[in-house]
Amino acid sequence: MDPVSDPLPAPEPAEPSSGKILFGKYSLGKLLGRGASGKVYQAKNISTKQTVAIKCIDKSKIMKSGHVAQIEREISIMGRLQHHRNIVNILEVLATKTKIYFVMEFAKGGELFNLIEKHGRLNENLSRRFFCHLISAVRYCHSLGIFHRDLKPENLLLDGNGVLKVSDFGLSAVAEQTRNNDGLLHTMCGTPAYVAPEILGKKGYGGAKVDVWSCGVILFVLNTGYLPFNDTNIMAMYRKIYRAQFRIPRWISPDLQRLLRRLLDPNPETRITIDEIVRDPWFVKGGYVDGAYFEEDRREMKLKSKMKSESFMNAFDIISFSSGFDLSGLFGDSCGGFTRRGG
C-alpha cells in the first residue's frame, strides 16, 4: 500500500519558516519549539481555519542518527490512539523528498512543565485533575497494548481549557511487537529522572509497570515542584531511584503520601496498578473523578474495537492497524502522505 498522492506546490524551501504555505493547505505560523530531529510550528488550515501544530522532521537527520524505526513507530502508534480526549490527536502525516510533517492537534496551553516552572507546585485539587487526565490516557494506551515509556511533564500538553493531553510516542512500545519469550520488554529507554528501577536492572520489565512509576514521579513533581530523585551525579541519582530513596514533604496530605509510596514502590510486583489507582481514596476524593469519566474510556475502547471489525476504516486507520505495514516509503524519494479524513 503506497502513500496517498498529494499534489504539491512549488518545491519546498530548504527550511520552512513563518508565512510559508505547505502543500497548498497549511499556513505556517510561529516556531513553538525545536529538537534534535526537527522543529514544531503553529499553523493554520487555510480552508477550515483550524489551528494545528506541525512537527517538521528532516529525513537526512533521522537517517543519519538511525532513528527511522522510531519515527515509523510513532506514526503507527499515534494512528492507533486517535479520538481520546487526553491524547494529542494526529491529523495527517505528509512527506516531501527531504522532510516529513506531522500535522497534529494544537495544544494552546503548552507544556505542563512550563506551568510548574512558572508557578511552582500545584495544589492537590489541581494536581488531582491533571493526574486524572494522565491516568485516563495511560489506561487507554495500555488497553491497546501500548506503553509510552517516556512520560514526563515535558510530554504532557494543555489545551485552551486546561485539559491535559499526552504527546510524544517516539519511545513507545507495542506489546505484540517488542516482547521476548519472557513476556517482558528489554530496551533501555526513558528520561533518567523518570525511569523505573527495573529498567536500570536490565533484566526485562513490564511496560505498564514502568509507566505507572513515571506517573508517580510526575504526581510528586506536580505537588512539590521538584523531582523525588535528583542529583548532579547521574549514577548517584540512579542509586536513589533503584533504592527508592526519597522524602515526601510534610505539606502533602496523608492520602496522597500513601498513594505516592505505592506508585514509587521499587518492587514492580507490589507496585500499584492502573486499575487500583482509579479506586484509590486520594484519586477519587473531591468528586472531580467519577465513574462517568472512566465510563467514557470504556465507550472509546468499544468504539475502537468496532472500528477494527467493520469496513468503514479510512486509509489512516488501515495503516495504523496493519502490523505488517511498511512505513519505510516515507524515507524514500516519494512525496505524499497519510491522511485521517472526516475525523
Secondary structure, 3 states (H helix, E strand, C coil): CCCECCCCCCCCCCCCCCCCEECCCEEEEEEEEECCCEEEEEEEECCCCCEEEEEEEEHHHHHHHCCHHHHHHHHHHHHHCCCCCCECCEEEEEECCCEEEEEEECCCCEEHHHHHHHHCCCCHHHHHHHHHHHHHHHHHHHHCCEECCCCCHHHEEECCCCCEEECCCCCCEEHHHHCCCCCCECCCCCCHHHCCHHHHHCCCECHHHHHHHHHHHHHHHHHHCCCCCCCCCHHHHHHHHHHCCCCCCCCCCHHHHHHHHHHCCCCCCCCCCHHHHCCCHHHHHHHCCCHHHHHHHHHHHHHHHHHHHCCCCCHHHHHHHCCCCCCHHHHCCCCEEEECCCC
